[in-house]
Amino acid sequence: MASPSLPPLAVIAGPTASGKSAFALRMAETRRGVIINADASQCYRDLCVLSARPSPAETARAPHRLYGFLAAEAPLGA
């Protein structure tokens, strides 16, 4: 029995303010992809400005996951 093929996965990494988010957004738009966050500070609801969380306009352009799902006092571990 053949297994279904999985969609390709791209991991984008780099230093702060190097254009990762803009690149990920362009890539998600052209490939109909989803942006999945792995930045610990962006997981917290109350750190919108400090963590450079995507704007409503950006989230309308492509689905974004794992942004702002934790309360400030919630622990986060790997």
PQR file with spaces between the fields and no chain letter, atoms N, CA, C, O and H, PARSE charges and radii, in Angstrom:
ATOM       1  N    MET     1       0.841   -1.168    0.000 -0.4000 1.5000
ATOM       2  CA   MET     1       0.000    0.000    0.000 -0.0000 2.0000
ATOM       3  C    MET     1       0.893    1.241    0.000  0.5500 1.7000
ATOM       4  O    MET     1       1.781    1.364    0.844 -0.5500 1.4000
ATOM       5  N    ALA     2       0.670    2.134   -0.915 -0.4000 1.5000
ATOM       6  CA   ALA     2       1.476    3.353   -1.024 -0.0000 2.0000
ATOM       7  C    ALA     2       1.043    4.365    0.032  0.5500 1.7000
ATOM       8  O    ALA     2      -0.147    4.548    0.291 -0.5500 1.4000
ATOM       9  H    ALA     2      -0.052    2.034   -1.601  0.4000 1.0000
ATOM      10  N    SER     3       2.026    5.011    0.629 -0.4000 1.5000
ATOM      11  CA   SER     3       1.700    6.047    1.615 -0.0000 2.0000
ATOM      12  C    SER     3       1.559    7.385    0.896  0.5500 1.7000
ATOM      13  O    SER     3       2.245    7.641   -0.094 -0.5500 1.4000
ATOM      14  H    SER     3       2.992    4.862    0.419  0.4000 1.0000
ATOM      15  N    PRO     4       0.670    8.232    1.397 -0.5600 1.5000
ATOM      16  CA   PRO     4       0.515    9.544    0.754  0.2800 2.0000
ATOM      17  C    PRO     4       1.779   10.374    0.945  0.5500 1.7000
ATOM      18  O    PRO     4       2.449   10.281    1.974 -0.5500 1.4000
ATOM      19  N    SER     5       2.089   11.175   -0.047 -0.4000 1.5000
ATOM      20  CA   SER     5       3.285   12.009    0.079 -0.0000 2.0000
ATOM      21  C    SER     5       2.988   13.196    0.985  0.5500 1.7000
ATOM      22  O    SER     5       1.882   13.738    0.984 -0.5500 1.4000
ATOM      23  H    SER     5       1.545   11.251   -0.882  0.4000 1.0000
ATOM      24  N    LEU     6       3.973   13.580    1.741 -0.4000 1.5000
ATOM      25  CA   LEU     6       3.836   14.711    2.650 -0.0000 2.0000
ATOM      26  C    LEU     6       4.213   15.994    1.926  0.5500 1.7000
ATOM      27  O    LEU     6       5.066   15.977    1.039 -0.5500 1.4000
ATOM      28  H    LEU     6       4.871   13.139    1.742  0.4000 1.0000
ATOM      29  N    PRO     7       3.585   17.110    2.295 -0.5600 1.5000
ATOM      30  CA   PRO     7       3.974   18.375    1.665  0.2800 2.0000
ATOM      31  C    PRO     7       5.392   18.747    2.068  0.5500 1.7000
ATOM      32  O    PRO     7       5.848   18.347    3.139 -0.5500 1.4000
ATOM      33  N    PRO     8       6.092   19.495    1.244 -0.5600 1.5000
ATOM      34  CA   PRO     8       7.464   19.884    1.585  0.2800 2.0000
ATOM      35  C    PRO     8       7.484   20.792    2.810  0.5500 1.7000
ATOM      36  O    PRO     8       6.542   21.542    3.063 -0.5500 1.4000
ATOM      37  N    LEU     9       8.561   20.709    3.551 -0.4000 1.5000
ATOM      38  CA   LEU     9       8.753   21.515    4.752 -0.0000 2.0000
ATOM      39  C    LEU     9       9.969   22.399    4.554  0.5500 1.7000
ATOM      40  O    LEU     9      11.034   21.920    4.163 -0.5500 1.4000
ATOM      41  H    LEU     9       9.327   20.100    3.345  0.4000 1.0000
ATOM      42  N    ALA    10       9.817   23.677    4.819 -0.4000 1.5000
ATOM      43  CA   ALA    10      10.944   24.611    4.748 -0.0000 2.0000
ATOM      44  C    ALA    10      11.167   25.178    6.143  0.5500 1.7000
ATOM      45  O    ALA    10      10.221   25.634    6.784 -0.5500 1.4000
ATOM      46  H    ALA    10       8.952   24.066    5.137  0.4000 1.0000
ATOM      47  N    VAL    11      12.391   25.155    6.612 -0.4000 1.5000
ATOM      48  CA   VAL    11      12.753   25.743    7.896 -0.0000 2.0000
ATOM      49  C    VAL    11      13.559   26.998    7.601  0.5500 1.7000
ATOM      50  O    VAL    11      14.579   26.945    6.914 -0.5500 1.4000
ATOM      51  H    VAL    11      13.160   24.784    6.091  0.4000 1.0000
ATOM      52  N    ILE    12      13.097   28.121    8.122 -0.4000 1.5000
ATOM      53  CA   ILE    12      13.759   29.405    7.889 -0.0000 2.0000
ATOM      54  C    ILE    12      14.369   29.857    9.203  0.5500 1.7000
ATOM      55  O    ILE    12      13.659   30.025   10.195 -0.5500 1.4000
ATOM      56  H    ILE    12      12.268   28.164    8.680  0.4000 1.0000
ATOM      57  N    ALA    13      15.661   30.050    9.217 -0.4000 1.5000
ATOM      58  CA   ALA    13      16.367   30.456   10.439 -0.0000 2.0000
ATOM      59  C    ALA    13      17.344   31.568   10.103  0.5500 1.7000
ATOM      60  O    ALA    13      17.786   31.700    8.961 -0.5500 1.4000
ATOM      61  H    ALA    13      16.237   29.912    8.412  0.4000 1.0000
ATOM      62  N    GLY    14      17.673   32.362   11.102 -0.4000 1.5000
ATOM      63  CA   GLY    14      18.632   33.438   10.896 -0.0000 2.0000
ATOM      64  C    GLY    14      18.590   34.420   12.037  0.5500 1.7000
ATOM      65  O    GLY    14      17.784   34.274   12.956 -0.5500 1.4000
ATOM      66  H    GLY    14      17.313   32.256   12.029  0.4000 1.0000
ATOM      67  N    PRO    15      19.447   35.418   11.993 -0.5600 1.5000
ATOM      68  CA   PRO    15      19.513   36.402   13.077  0.2800 2.0000
ATOM      69  C    PRO    15      18.284   37.316   13.107  0.5500 1.7000
ATOM      70  O    PRO    15      17.534   37.404   12.134 -0.5500 1.4000
ATOM      71  N    THR    16      18.098   37.980   14.224 -0.4000 1.5000
ATOM      72  CA   THR    16      17.011   38.936   14.399 -0.0000 2.0000
ATOM      73  C    THR    16      17.072   40.016   13.318  0.5500 1.7000
ATOM      74  O    THR    16      18.146   40.495   12.955 -0.5500 1.4000
ATOM      75  H    THR    16      18.707   37.909   15.014  0.4000 1.0000
ATOM      76  N    ALA    17      15.899   40.384   12.816 -0.4000 1.5000
ATOM      77  CA   ALA    17      15.751   41.461   11.824 -0.0000 2.0000
ATOM      78  C    ALA    17      16.492   41.191   10.522  0.5500 1.7000
ATOM      79  O    ALA    17      17.028   42.110    9.903 -0.5500 1.4000
ATOM      80  H    ALA    17      15.026   39.995   13.111  0.4000 1.0000
ATOM      81  N    SER    18      16.521   39.923   10.107 -0.4000 1.5000
ATOM      82  CA   SER    18      17.209   39.586    8.858 -0.0000 2.0000
ATOM      83  C    SER    18      16.244   39.325    7.701  0.5500 1.7000
ATOM      84  O    SER    18      16.676   38.956    6.610 -0.5500 1.4000
ATOM      85  H    SER    18      16.086   39.176   10.610  0.4000 1.0000
ATOM      86  N    GLY    19      14.930   39.514    7.931 -0.4000 1.5000
ATOM      87  CA   GLY    19      13.962   39.331    6.859 -0.0000 2.0000
ATOM      88  C    GLY    19      13.301   37.966    6.824  0.5500 1.7000
ATOM      89  O    GLY    19      12.653   37.624    5.834 -0.5500 1.4000
ATOM      90  H    GLY    19      14.578   39.813    8.818  0.4000 1.0000
ATOM      91  N    LYS    20      13.448   37.180    7.876 -0.4000 1.5000
ATOM      92  CA   LYS    20      12.870   35.835    7.901 -0.0000 2.0000
ATOM      93  C    LYS    20      11.351   35.854    7.748  0.5500 1.7000
ATOM      94  O    LYS    20      10.794   35.075    6.975 -0.5500 1.4000
ATOM      95  H    LYS    20      13.974   37.457    8.680  0.4000 1.0000
ATOM      96  N    SER    21      10.687   36.735    8.476 -0.4000 1.5000
ATOM      97  CA   SER    21       9.217   36.771    8.444 -0.0000 2.0000
ATOM      98  C    SER    21       8.695   37.171    7.073  0.5500 1.7000
ATOM      99  O    SER    21       7.752   36.560    6.571 -0.5500 1.4000
ATOM     100  H    SER    21      11.140   37.368    9.104  0.4000 1.0000
ATOM     101  N    ALA    22       9.288   38.177    6.466 -0.4000 1.5000
ATOM     102  CA   ALA    22       8.860   38.613    5.133 -0.0000 2.0000
ATOM     103  C    ALA    22       9.093   37.503    4.105  0.5500 1.7000
ATOM     104  O    ALA    22       8.251   37.269    3.238 -0.5500 1.4000
ATOM     105  H    ALA    22      10.054   38.673    6.874  0.4000 1.0000
ATOM     106  N    PHE    23      10.226   36.830    4.206 -0.4000 1.5000
ATOM     107  CA   PHE    23      10.518   35.723    3.295 -0.0000 2.0000
ATOM     108  C    PHE    23       9.513   34.589    3.493  0.5500 1.7000
ATOM     109  O    PHE    23       9.003   34.031    2.521 -0.5500 1.4000
ATOM     110  H    PHE    23      10.909   37.021    4.910  0.4000 1.0000
ATOM     111  N    ALA    24       9.229   34.249    4.755 -0.4000 1.5000
ATOM     112  CA   ALA    24       8.275   33.180    5.051 -0.0000 2.0000
ATOM     113  C    ALA    24       6.890   33.525    4.512  0.5500 1.7000
ATOM     114  O    ALA    24       6.193   32.656    3.989 -0.5500 1.4000
ATOM     115  H    ALA    24       9.644   34.702    5.544  0.4000 1.0000
ATOM     116  N    LEU    25       6.493   34.779    4.635 -0.4000 1.5000
ATOM     117  CA   LEU    25       5.186   35.202    4.144 -0.0000 2.0000
ATOM     118  C    LEU    25       5.108   35.092    2.623  0.5500 1.7000
ATOM     119  O    LEU    25       4.121   34.588    2.089 -0.5500 1.4000
ATOM     120  H    LEU    25       7.060   35.485    5.060  0.4000 1.0000
ATOM     121  N    ARG    26       6.130   35.555    1.931 -0.4000 1.5000
ATOM     122  CA   ARG    26       6.150   35.421    0.457 -0.0000 2.0000
ATOM     123  C    ARG    26       6.121   33.946    0.052  0.5500 1.7000
ATOM     124  O    ARG    26       5.410   33.567   -0.879 -0.5500 1.4000
ATOM     125  H    ARG    26       6.932   35.965    2.365  0.4000 1.0000
ATOM     126  N    MET    27       6.878   33.137    0.741 -0.4000 1.5000
ATOM     127  CA   MET    27       6.938   31.711    0.423 -0.0000 2.0000
ATOM     128  C    MET    27       5.582   31.035    0.680  0.5500 1.7000
ATOM     129  O    MET    27       5.121   30.231   -0.131 -0.5500 1.4000
ATOM     130  H    MET    27       7.455   33.446    1.497  0.4000 1.0000
ATOM     131  N    ALA    28       4.956   31.363    1.801 -0.4000 1.5000
ATOM     132  CA   ALA    28       3.652   30.780    2.124 -0.0000 2.0000
ATOM     133  C    ALA    28       2.597   31.190    1.103  0.5500 1.7000
ATOM     134  O    ALA    28       1.745   30.385    0.727 -0.5500 1.4000
ATOM     135  H    ALA    28       5.330   32.016    2.460  0.4000 1.0000
ATOM     136  N    GLU    29       2.654   32.435    0.658 -0.4000 1.5000
ATOM     137  CA   GLU    29       1.691   32.904   -0.346 -0.0000 2.0000
ATOM     138  C    GLU    29       1.866   32.175   -1.674  0.5500 1.7000
ATOM     139  O    GLU    29       0.885   31.730   -2.269 -0.5500 1.4000
ATOM     140  H    GLU    29       3.346   33.089    0.963  0.4000 1.0000
ATOM     141  N    THR    30       3.087   32.052   -2.135 -0.4000 1.5000
ATOM     142  CA   THR    30       3.315   31.447   -3.451 -0.0000 2.0000
ATOM     143  C    THR    30       3.102   29.937   -3.446  0.5500 1.7000
ATOM     144  O    THR    30       2.797   29.352   -4.485 -0.5500 1.4000
ATOM     145  H    THR    30       3.884   32.414   -1.652  0.4000 1.0000
ATOM     146  N    ARG    31       3.259   29.307   -2.295 -0.4000 1.5000
ATOM     147  CA   ARG    31       3.118   27.845   -2.222 -0.0000 2.0000
ATOM     148  C    ARG    31       1.866   27.401   -1.481  0.5500 1.7000
ATOM     149  O    ARG    31       1.678   26.212   -1.221 -0.5500 1.4000
ATOM     150  H    ARG    31       3.508   29.782   -1.451  0.4000 1.0000
ATOM     151  N    ARG    32       1.001   28.372   -1.139 -0.4000 1.5000
ATOM     152  CA   ARG    32      -0.214   28.076   -0.375 -0.0000 2.0000
ATOM     153  C    ARG    32       0.134   27.332    0.912  0.5500 1.7000
ATOM     154  O    ARG    32      -0.495   26.334    1.264 -0.5500 1.4000
ATOM     155  H    ARG    32       1.153   29.337   -1.350  0.4000 1.0000
ATOM     156  N    GLY    33       1.143   27.840    1.595 -0.4000 1.5000
ATOM     157  CA   GLY    33       1.624   27.207    2.819 -0.0000 2.0000
ATOM     158  C    GLY    33       1.108   27.864    4.081  0.5500 1.7000
ATOM     159  O    GLY    33       0.317   28.806    4.043 -0.5500 1.4000
ATOM     160  H    GLY    33       1.654   28.651    1.308  0.4000 1.0000
ATOM     161  N    VAL    34       1.579   27.339    5.198 -0.4000 1.5000
ATOM     162  CA   VAL    34       1.230   27.822    6.532 -0.0000 2.0000
ATOM     163  C    VAL    34       2.524   28.187    7.246  0.5500 1.7000
ATOM     164  O    VAL    34       3.516   27.465    7.149 -0.5500 1.4000
ATOM     165  H    VAL    34       2.222   26.574    5.229  0.4000 1.0000
ATOM     166  N    ILE    35       2.513   29.301    7.960 -0.4000 1.5000
ATOM     167  CA   ILE    35       3.674   29.716    8.744 -0.0000 2.0000
ATOM     168  C    ILE    35       3.482   29.206   10.164  0.5500 1.7000
ATOM     169  O    ILE    35       2.494   29.543   10.817 -0.5500 1.4000
ATOM     170  H    ILE    35       1.707   29.887    8.039  0.4000 1.0000
ATOM     171  N    ILE    36       4.417   28.397   10.643 -0.4000 1.5000
ATOM     172  CA   ILE    36       4.359   27.848   11.999 -0.0000 2.0000
ATOM     173  C    ILE    36       5.489   28.462   12.804  0.5500 1.7000
ATOM     174  O    ILE    36       6.663   28.297   12.473 -0.5500 1.4000
ATOM     175  H    ILE    36       5.219   28.124   10.112  0.4000 1.0000
ATOM     176  N    ASN    37       5.131   29.161   13.847 -0.4000 1.5000
ATOM     177  CA   ASN    37       6.074   29.899   14.673 -0.0000 2.0000
ATOM     178  C    ASN    37       6.897   28.980   15.576  0.5500 1.7000
ATOM     179  O    ASN    37       6.383   28.004   16.124 -0.5500 1.4000
ATOM     180  H    ASN    37       4.177   29.295   14.116  0.4000 1.0000
ATOM     181  N    ALA    38       8.170   29.306   15.719 -0.4000 1.5000
ATOM     182  CA   ALA    38       9.035   28.600   16.672 -0.0000 2.0000
ATOM     183  C    ALA    38       9.805   29.586   17.544  0.5500 1.7000
ATOM     184  O    ALA    38      10.780   29.207   18.193 -0.5500 1.4000
ATOM     185  H    ALA    38       8.587   30.098   15.275  0.4000 1.0000
ATOM     186  N    ASP    39       9.376   30.848   17.567 -0.4000 1.5000
ATOM     187  CA   ASP    39      10.020   31.871   18.394 -0.0000 2.0000
ATOM     188  C    ASP    39       9.317   31.899   19.746  0.5500 1.7000
ATOM     189  O    ASP    39       8.129   32.215   19.819 -0.5500 1.4000
ATOM     190  H    ASP    39       8.583   31.155   17.040  0.4000 1.0000
ATOM     191  N    ALA    40      10.034   31.572   20.809 -0.4000 1.5000
ATOM     192  CA   ALA    40       9.421   31.459   22.135 -0.0000 2.0000
ATOM     193  C    ALA    40       8.732   32.741   22.573  0.5500 1.7000
ATOM     194  O    ALA    40       7.665   32.675   23.183 -0.5500 1.4000
ATOM     195  H    ALA    40      10.998   31.315   20.750  0.4000 1.0000
ATOM     196  N    SER    41       9.300   33.897   22.288 -0.4000 1.5000
ATOM     197  CA   SER    41       8.680   35.149   22.742 -0.0000 2.0000
ATOM     198  C    SER    41       7.377   35.434   22.002  0.5500 1.7000
ATOM     199  O    SER    41       6.513   36.125   22.540 -0.5500 1.4000
ATOM     200  H    SER    41      10.167   33.951   21.793  0.4000 1.0000
ATOM     201  N    GLN    42       7.212   34.926   20.795 -0.4000 1.5000
ATOM     202  CA   GLN    42       5.989   35.161   20.038 -0.0000 2.0000
ATOM     203  C    GLN    42       4.856   34.225   20.449  0.5500 1.7000
ATOM     204  O    GLN    42       3.725   34.384   19.989 -0.5500 1.4000
ATOM     205  H    GLN    42       7.914   34.364   20.358  0.4000 1.0000
ATOM     206  N    CYS    43       5.146   33.259   21.301 -0.4000 1.5000
ATOM     207  CA   CYS    43       4.113   32.350   21.798 -0.0000 2.0000
ATOM     208  C    CYS    43       3.226   33.010   22.840  0.5500 1.7000
ATOM     209  O    CYS    43       2.113   32.549   23.091 -0.5500 1.4000
ATOM     210  H    CYS    43       6.065   33.129   21.674  0.4000 1.0000
ATOM     211  N    TYR    44       3.714   34.090   23.452 -0.4000 1.5000
ATOM     212  CA   TYR    44       2.986   34.747   24.536 -0.0000 2.0000
ATOM     213  C    TYR    44       2.048   35.829   24.014  0.5500 1.7000
ATOM     214  O    TYR    44       2.439   36.685   23.220 -0.5500 1.4000
ATOM     215  H    TYR    44       4.619   34.465   23.248  0.4000 1.0000
ATOM     216  N    ARG    45       0.791   35.771   24.481 -0.4000 1.5000
ATOM     217  CA   ARG    45      -0.249   36.711   24.061 -0.0000 2.0000
ATOM     218  C    ARG    45       0.117   38.164   24.297  0.5500 1.7000
ATOM     219  O    ARG    45      -0.152   39.014   23.449 -0.5500 1.4000
ATOM     220  H    ARG    45       0.473   35.076   25.126  0.4000 1.0000
ATOM     221  N    ASP    46       0.721   38.460   25.427 -0.4000 1.5000
ATOM     222  CA   ASP    46       0.919   39.848   25.854 -0.0000 2.0000
ATOM     223  C    ASP    46       2.175   40.510   25.298  0.5500 1.7000
ATOM     224  O    ASP    46       2.479   41.639   25.681 -0.5500 1.4000
ATOM     225  H    ASP    46       0.940   37.770   26.116  0.4000 1.0000
ATOM     226  N    LEU    47       2.901   39.862   24.424 -0.4000 1.5000
ATOM     227  CA   LEU    47       4.149   40.424   23.901 -0.0000 2.0000
ATOM     228  C    LEU    47       4.048   40.784   22.419  0.5500 1.7000
ATOM     229  O    LEU    47       5.018   40.622   21.679 -0.5500 1.4000
ATOM     230  H    LEU    47       2.654   38.945   24.113  0.4000 1.0000
ATOM     231  N    CYS    48       2.908   41.262   21.988 -0.4000 1.5000
ATOM     232  CA   CYS    48       2.696   41.548   20.558 -0.0000 2.0000
ATOM     233  C    CYS    48       3.750   42.474   19.969  0.5500 1.7000
ATOM     234  O    CYS    48       4.369   42.139   18.959 -0.5500 1.4000
ATOM     235  H    CYS    48       2.120   41.394   22.590  0.4000 1.0000
ATOM     236  N    VAL    49       3.960   43.619   20.579 -0.4000 1.5000
ATOM     237  CA   VAL    49       4.886   44.608   20.030 -0.0000 2.0000
ATOM     238  C    VAL    49       6.331   44.187   20.249  0.5500 1.7000
ATOM     239  O    VAL    49       7.155   44.291   19.341 -0.5500 1.4000
ATOM     240  H    VAL    49       3.457   43.891   21.399  0.4000 1.0000
ATOM     241  N    LEU    50       6.639   43.715   21.442 -0.4000 1.5000
ATOM     242  CA   LEU    50       8.023   43.348   21.766 -0.0000 2.0000
ATOM     243  C    LEU    50       8.551   42.200   20.920  0.5500 1.7000
ATOM     244  O    LEU    50       9.757   42.109   20.689 -0.5500 1.4000
ATOM     245  H    LEU    50       5.969   43.630   22.180  0.4000 1.0000
ATOM     246  N    SER    51       7.678   41.331   20.460 -0.4000 1.5000
ATOM     247  CA   SER    51       8.132   40.152   19.727 -0.0000 2.0000
ATOM     248  C    SER    51       7.949   40.262   18.217  0.5500 1.7000
ATOM     249  O    SER    51       8.227   39.305   17.495 -0.5500 1.4000
ATOM     250  H    SER    51       6.698   41.405   20.648  0.4000 1.0000
ATOM     251  N    ALA    52       7.490   41.406   17.730 -0.4000 1.5000
ATOM     252  CA   ALA    52       7.266   41.612   16.289 -0.0000 2.0000
ATOM     253  C    ALA    52       6.293   40.584   15.716  0.5500 1.7000
ATOM     254  O    ALA    52       6.531   40.014   14.651 -0.5500 1.4000
ATOM     255  H    ALA    52       7.265   42.184   18.317  0.4000 1.0000
ATOM     256  N    ARG    53       5.207   40.358   16.430 -0.4000 1.5000
ATOM     257  CA   ARG    53       4.184   39.424   15.966 -0.0000 2.0000
ATOM     258  C    ARG    53       3.572   39.934   14.662  0.5500 1.7000
ATOM     259  O    ARG    53       3.477   41.147   14.474 -0.5500 1.4000
ATOM     260  H    ARG    53       5.014   40.821   17.295  0.4000 1.0000
ATOM     261  N    PRO    54       3.158   39.053   13.762 -0.5600 1.5000
ATOM     262  CA   PRO    54       2.573   39.479   12.486  0.2800 2.0000
ATOM     263  C    PRO    54       1.325   40.348   12.691  0.5500 1.7000
ATOM     264  O    PRO    54       0.558   40.150   13.633 -0.5500 1.4000
ATOM     265  N    SER    55       1.148   41.301   11.795 -0.4000 1.5000
ATOM     266  CA   SER    55      -0.010   42.194   11.836 -0.0000 2.0000
ATOM     267  C    SER    55      -1.249   41.457   11.320  0.5500 1.7000
ATOM     268  O    SER    55      -1.127   40.402   10.698 -0.5500 1.4000
ATOM     269  H    SER    55       1.772   41.462   11.030  0.4000 1.0000
ATOM     270  N    PRO    56      -2.443   42.009   11.577 -0.5600 1.5000
ATOM     271  CA   PRO    56      -3.652   41.407   11.002  0.2800 2.0000
ATOM     272  C    PRO    56      -3.591   41.321    9.471  0.5500 1.7000
ATOM     273  O    PRO    56      -4.090   40.359    8.887 -0.5500 1.4000
ATOM     274  N    ALA    57      -2.987   42.311    8.825 -0.4000 1.5000
ATOM     275  CA   ALA    57      -2.858   42.267    7.359 -0.0000 2.0000
ATOM     276  C    ALA    57      -1.978   41.097    6.921  0.5500 1.7000
ATOM     277  O    ALA    57      -2.272   40.432    5.928 -0.5500 1.4000
ATOM     278  H    ALA    57      -2.581   43.092    9.299  0.4000 1.0000
ATOM     279  N    GLU    58      -0.911   40.853    7.654 -0.4000 1.5000
ATOM     280  CA   GLU    58      -0.018   39.731    7.316 -0.0000 2.0000
ATOM     281  C    GLU    58      -0.695   38.392    7.570  0.5500 1.7000
ATOM     282  O    GLU    58      -0.556   37.466    6.771 -0.5500 1.4000
ATOM     283  H    GLU    58      -0.672   41.394    8.461  0.4000 1.0000
ATOM     284  N    THR    59      -1.425   38.281    8.673 -0.4000 1.5000
ATOM     285  CA   THR    59      -2.094   37.007    8.956 -0.0000 2.0000
ATOM     286  C    THR    59      -3.244   36.745    7.987  0.5500 1.7000
ATOM     287  O    THR    59      -3.661   35.599    7.819 -0.5500 1.4000
ATOM     288  H    THR    59      -1.538   39.033    9.323  0.4000 1.0000
ATOM     289  N    ALA    60      -3.761   37.798    7.347 -0.4000 1.5000
ATOM     290  CA   ALA    60      -4.793   37.609    6.326 -0.0000 2.0000
ATOM     291  C    ALA    60      -4.203   37.067    5.028  0.5500 1.7000
ATOM     292  O    ALA    60      -4.912   36.444    4.238 -0.5500 1.4000
ATOM     293  H    ALA    60      -3.422   38.729    7.483  0.4000 1.0000
ATOM     294  N    ARG    61      -2.923   37.298    4.805 -0.4000 1.5000
ATOM     295  CA   ARG    61      -2.270   36.856    3.563 -0.0000 2.0000
ATOM     296  C    ARG    61      -1.903   35.384    3.576  0.5500 1.7000
ATOM     297  O    ARG    61      -1.853   34.751    2.521 -0.5500 1.4000
ATOM     298  H    ARG    61      -2.346   37.804    5.447  0.4000 1.0000
ATOM     299  N    ALA    62      -1.641   34.821    4.766 -0.4000 1.5000
ATOM     300  CA   ALA    62      -1.277   33.408    4.891 -0.0000 2.0000
ATOM     301  C    ALA    62      -1.589   32.962    6.313  0.5500 1.7000
ATOM     302  O    ALA    62      -1.457   33.755    7.246 -0.5500 1.4000
ATOM     303  H    ALA    62      -1.681   35.335    5.623  0.4000 1.0000
ATOM     304  N    PRO    63      -1.996   31.719    6.498 -0.5600 1.5000
ATOM     305  CA   PRO    63      -2.270   31.237    7.853  0.2800 2.0000
ATOM     306  C    PRO    63      -0.998   31.234    8.710  0.5500 1.7000
ATOM     307  O    PRO    63       0.078   30.862    8.242 -0.5500 1.4000
ATOM     308  N    HIS    64      -1.140   31.650    9.952 -0.4000 1.5000
ATOM     309  CA   HIS    64      -0.042   31.665   10.925 -0.0000 2.0000
ATOM     310  C    HIS    64      -0.471   30.817   12.122  0.5500 1.7000
ATOM     311  O    HIS    64      -1.610   30.924   12.574 -0.5500 1.4000
ATOM     312  H    HIS    64      -2.014   31.952   10.331  0.4000 1.0000
ATOM     313  N    ARG    65       0.413   29.989   12.632 -0.4000 1.5000
ATOM     314  CA   ARG    65       0.103   29.126   13.776 -0.0000 2.0000
ATOM     315  C    ARG    65       1.126   29.330   14.889  0.5500 1.7000
ATOM     316  O    ARG    65       2.274   29.697   14.640 -0.5500 1.4000
ATOM     317  H    ARG    65       1.339   29.902   12.264  0.4000 1.0000
ATOM     318  N    LEU    66       0.686   29.086   16.119 -0.4000 1.5000
ATOM     319  CA   LEU    66       1.497   29.140   17.346 -0.0000 2.0000
ATOM     320  C    LEU    66       1.988   30.541   17.687  0.5500 1.7000
ATOM     321  O    LEU    66       3.105   30.712   18.176 -0.5500 1.4000
ATOM     322  H    LEU    66      -0.247   28.788   16.321  0.4000 1.0000
ATOM     323  N    TYR    67       1.157   31.532   17.429 -0.4000 1.5000
ATOM     324  CA   TYR    67       1.434   32.908   17.850 -0.0000 2.0000
ATOM     325  C    TYR    67       0.439   33.266   18.945  0.5500 1.7000
ATOM     326  O    TYR    67      -0.764   33.068   18.771 -0.5500 1.4000
ATOM     327  H    TYR    67       0.250   31.393   17.031  0.4000 1.0000
ATOM     328  N    GLY    68       0.918   33.789   20.071 -0.4000 1.5000
ATOM     329  CA   GLY    68       0.051   34.309   21.116 -0.0000 2.0000
ATOM     330  C    GLY    68      -0.882   33.309   21.757  0.5500 1.7000
ATOM     331  O    GLY    68      -2.003   33.669   22.117 -0.5500 1.4000
ATOM     332  H    GLY    68       1.895   33.950   20.212  0.4000 1.0000
ATOM     333  N    PHE    69      -0.467   32.080   21.911 -0.4000 1.5000
ATOM     334  CA   PHE    69      -1.351   31.077   22.495 -0.0000 2.0000
ATOM     335  C    PHE    69      -1.117   30.853   23.988  0.5500 1.7000
ATOM     336  O    PHE    69      -1.848   30.082   24.610 -0.5500 1.4000
ATOM     337  H    PHE    69       0.443   31.788   21.618  0.4000 1.0000
ATOM     338  N    LEU    70      -0.118   31.507   24.573 -0.4000 1.5000
ATOM     339  CA   LEU    70       0.177   31.340   25.999 -0.0000 2.0000
ATOM     340  C    LEU    70      -0.016   32.643   26.766  0.5500 1.7000
ATOM     341  O    LEU    70       0.276   33.727   26.260 -0.5500 1.4000
ATOM     342  H    LEU    70       0.475   32.133   24.068  0.4000 1.0000
ATOM     343  N    ALA    71      -0.514   32.519   27.999 -0.4000 1.5000
ATOM     344  CA   ALA    71      -0.586   33.673   28.897 -0.0000 2.0000
ATOM     345  C    ALA    71       0.824   34.010   29.365  0.5500 1.7000
ATOM     346  O    ALA    71       1.711   33.156   29.357 -0.5500 1.4000
ATOM     347  H    ALA    71      -0.751   31.639   28.410  0.4000 1.0000
ATOM     348  N    ALA    72       1.024   35.261   29.772 -0.4000 1.5000
ATOM     349  CA   ALA    72       2.360   35.735   30.167 -0.0000 2.0000
ATOM     350  C    ALA    72       2.970   34.911   31.288  0.5500 1.7000
ATOM     351  O    ALA    72       4.185   34.714   31.319 -0.5500 1.4000
ATOM     352  H    ALA    72       0.304   35.955   29.778  0.4000 1.0000
ATOM     353  N    GLU    73       2.149   34.427   32.205 -0.4000 1.5000
ATOM     354  CA   GLU    73       2.683   33.679   33.347 -0.0000 2.0000
ATOM     355  C    GLU    73       2.870   32.182   33.069  0.5500 1.7000
ATOM     356  O    GLU    73       3.377   31.459   33.927 -0.5500 1.4000
ATOM     357  H    GLU    73       1.162   34.587   32.180  0.4000 1.0000
ATOM     358  N    ALA    74       2.475   31.717   31.907 -0.4000 1.5000
ATOM     359  CA   ALA    74       2.592   30.291   31.579 -0.0000 2.0000
ATOM     360  C    ALA    74       4.031   29.927   31.233  0.5500 1.7000
ATOM     361  O    ALA    74       4.696   30.653   30.495 -0.5500 1.4000
ATOM     362  H    ALA    74       2.063   32.304   31.210  0.4000 1.0000
ATOM     363  N    PRO    75       4.513   28.806   31.762 -0.5600 1.5000
ATOM     364  CA   PRO    75       5.873   28.376   31.413  0.2800 2.0000
ATOM     365  C    PRO    75       5.904   27.773   30.004  0.5500 1.7000
ATOM     366  O    PRO    75       4.911   27.226   29.525 -0.5500 1.4000
ATOM     367  N    LEU    76       7.033   27.883   29.374 -0.4000 1.5000
ATOM     368  CA   LEU    76       7.219   27.291   28.049 -0.0000 2.0000
ATOM     369  C    LEU    76       8.548   26.567   28.050  0.5500 1.7000
ATOM     370  O    LEU    76       9.583   27.165   28.343 -0.5500 1.4000
ATOM     371  H    LEU    76       7.840   28.327   29.763  0.4000 1.0000
ATOM     372  N    GLY    77       8.531   25.305   27.732 -0.4000 1.5000
ATOM     373  CA   GLY    77       9.761   24.520   27.697 -0.0000 2.0000
ATOM     374  C    GLY    77       9.859   23.741   26.405  0.5500 1.7000
ATOM     375  O    GLY    77       8.858   23.489   25.733 -0.5500 1.4000
ATOM     376  H    GLY    77       7.690   24.818   27.495  0.4000 1.0000
ATOM     377  N    ALA    78      11.049   23.374   26.076 -0.4000 1.5000
ATOM     378  CA   ALA    78      11.265   22.610   24.846 -0.0000 2.0000
ATOM     379  C    ALA    78      11.168   21.130   25.127  0.5500 1.7000
ATOM     380  O    ALA    78      11.321   20.318   24.215 -0.5500 1.4000
ATOM     381  H    ALA    78      11.861   23.578   26.622  0.4000 1.0000
